[in-house]
Amino acid sequence: MYTKSTRIVNKSGLHARPASDFIQAATKFQSRIEIAKVGSDTFANAKSIIFLLGLGLSQGAEILLRAEGTDEEQAVNTLIQLIESGFGEV
Protein backbone atom coordinates (compact mmCIF):
# COMPACT_ATOMS: atom_id res chain seq x y z
CA MET A 1 0.00 0.00 0.00
CA TYR A 2 1.28 3.45 -0.96
CA THR A 3 0.13 6.56 0.93
CA LYS A 4 0.80 10.27 0.46
CA SER A 5 -0.72 13.50 1.79
CA THR A 6 -1.37 16.93 0.32
CA ARG A 7 -3.65 19.96 0.73
CA ILE A 8 -6.56 21.15 -1.39
CA VAL A 9 -5.39 24.40 -3.01
CA ASN A 10 -8.26 25.61 -5.19
CA LYS A 11 -10.48 28.26 -3.60
CA SER A 12 -13.75 26.42 -4.06
CA GLY A 13 -12.39 23.12 -2.77
CA LEU A 14 -13.18 19.80 -4.36
CA HIS A 15 -16.59 20.72 -5.78
CA ALA A 16 -18.40 18.96 -8.64
CA ARG A 17 -16.17 19.84 -11.62
CA PRO A 18 -12.78 19.10 -10.04
CA ALA A 19 -14.25 16.05 -8.32
CA SER A 20 -15.36 14.80 -11.73
CA ASP A 21 -11.85 15.39 -13.12
CA PHE A 22 -10.40 13.56 -10.12
CA ILE A 23 -12.72 10.57 -10.65
CA GLN A 24 -11.87 10.39 -14.35
CA ALA A 25 -8.17 10.28 -13.48
CA ALA A 26 -8.62 7.76 -10.66
CA THR A 27 -10.63 5.30 -12.75
CA LYS A 28 -7.73 4.96 -15.20
CA PHE A 29 -5.84 2.98 -12.55
CA GLN A 30 -6.43 -0.62 -11.58
CA SER A 31 -5.42 -0.12 -7.95
CA ARG A 32 -7.96 0.36 -5.19
CA ILE A 33 -7.68 4.06 -4.28
CA GLU A 34 -9.01 5.70 -1.13
CA ILE A 35 -9.08 9.27 0.17
CA ALA A 36 -9.62 10.77 3.63
CA LYS A 37 -9.19 13.99 5.56
CA VAL A 38 -6.10 13.85 7.75
CA GLY A 39 -7.16 12.93 11.27
CA SER A 40 -10.21 10.98 10.12
CA ASP A 41 -10.46 7.22 10.32
CA THR A 42 -12.95 7.17 7.45
CA PHE A 43 -11.50 6.52 4.02
CA ALA A 44 -13.75 6.93 0.98
CA ASN A 45 -13.57 5.19 -2.38
CA ALA A 46 -11.67 7.70 -4.53
CA LYS A 47 -13.38 6.38 -7.66
CA SER A 48 -16.87 7.34 -6.45
CA ILE A 49 -18.05 10.92 -6.92
CA ILE A 50 -20.72 10.46 -4.25
CA PHE A 51 -18.19 9.43 -1.61
CA LEU A 52 -15.69 12.06 -2.75
CA LEU A 53 -18.18 14.93 -2.58
CA GLY A 54 -19.42 13.58 0.75
CA LEU A 55 -16.04 14.35 2.30
CA GLY A 56 -16.68 18.08 1.85
CA LEU A 57 -13.07 18.90 1.03
CA SER A 58 -12.57 22.65 1.12
CA GLN A 59 -9.53 24.81 0.40
CA GLY A 60 -6.74 24.06 2.84
CA ALA A 61 -8.05 20.63 3.83
CA GLU A 62 -5.19 18.20 4.35
CA ILE A 63 -5.94 14.84 2.78
CA LEU A 64 -4.45 11.37 2.56
CA LEU A 65 -4.52 9.32 -0.59
CA ARG A 66 -3.72 5.64 -0.45
CA ALA A 67 -3.73 2.96 -3.08
CA GLU A 68 -3.12 -0.73 -3.21
CA GLY A 69 -2.44 -2.63 -6.40
CA THR A 70 -0.07 -2.99 -9.31
CA ASP A 71 -0.03 0.73 -10.18
CA GLU A 72 -0.45 2.15 -6.66
CA GLU A 73 2.49 4.58 -6.68
CA GLN A 74 1.65 5.96 -10.10
CA ALA A 75 -2.01 6.34 -9.11
CA VAL A 76 -1.32 8.26 -5.91
CA ASN A 77 1.39 10.45 -7.44
CA THR A 78 -0.77 11.32 -10.46
CA LEU A 79 -3.77 12.23 -8.28
CA ILE A 80 -1.60 14.26 -5.88
CA GLN A 81 -0.21 16.18 -8.84
CA LEU A 82 -3.74 16.85 -10.10
CA ILE A 83 -4.84 18.13 -6.69
CA GLU A 84 -1.77 20.32 -6.29
CA SER A 85 -2.35 21.82 -9.75
CA GLY A 86 -5.65 23.21 -8.45
CA PHE A 87 -7.51 21.54 -11.33
CA GLY A 88 -6.73 24.60 -13.46
CA GLU A 89 -8.65 26.89 -11.08
CA VAL A 90 -5.73 28.41 -9.16
N, C-alpha and C positions, 0 to 999 in steps of 0.2 A: 504494500500500500504506500502511495506517495501523497504527501500532504504539504500544502504551502498556504501562507496567508497573505492578504493584501487589504487595501481599503477601497471603498467605493468613492470615486473622484467626481463623477458628474453631478451637477447641481440638483437634478431632479431624482437622483438615486436610480435604482434599478426598476424603472417603471415599464410599461408594456412594450414599447419599441426596443429598448436595449435588452429587456428580458427575452424577447423573441429572437434577437440576434444571438444572444448567449445560448439559447436552446438550440438554434440551428447549428452553432459551432459545436456544442456538446454532443449532439446526436451523430456527428461524424466519427466519433470514437467508439470503439467496442467496449472499452472499460466501463465499469460501474462508477459513476461520478456523483459525489454528494457535496453539498454546500451547507454551511451553518454560520451564524454569527459567532464571533469569538466569545467564549464564556457560556455558550448554550450547549446543552447536551443533545439537542435535537438537530440531526442532520436531515436535509431534504434531498430528494432525488433531483439532481441538477439538470435532468433531461425533461422535467415536467414544469411547464409554465405555471400551472396552478400552485404547485409547491413552492416554486421560486418566488412568485409574487406574494405568496402567503408569508414569506419571511419579512416583508416590509423593509427592504434594505435601502436606507437613505444615505445621502452624502456623508462621508466620514465613517460609515459603519465598517468595522474591521471584520473580515470574513475568513473562513477556512474553506479551502477546497481540498477534497481528497478523492483519489481514484484508485481503483484496483483492477488490474487486467494487463493485457499485453502491451497496451499503449498508454499506460497510466501517467508516466512522466510527461509525455508529449501532450496529453489531454490537459493536465493541470497547468502546465506552462503556457499553452496556447490560450486557455481561458483566463489565466491571470493577466497575460498580455492584453487581451481584449478588454478586461475590466480596467486596467491601468491606462488604456488609451482613451477612456471616457466614452467609448462607443461613438466617437466622432462628435460628441456634444460639448467637449471642454474647450 
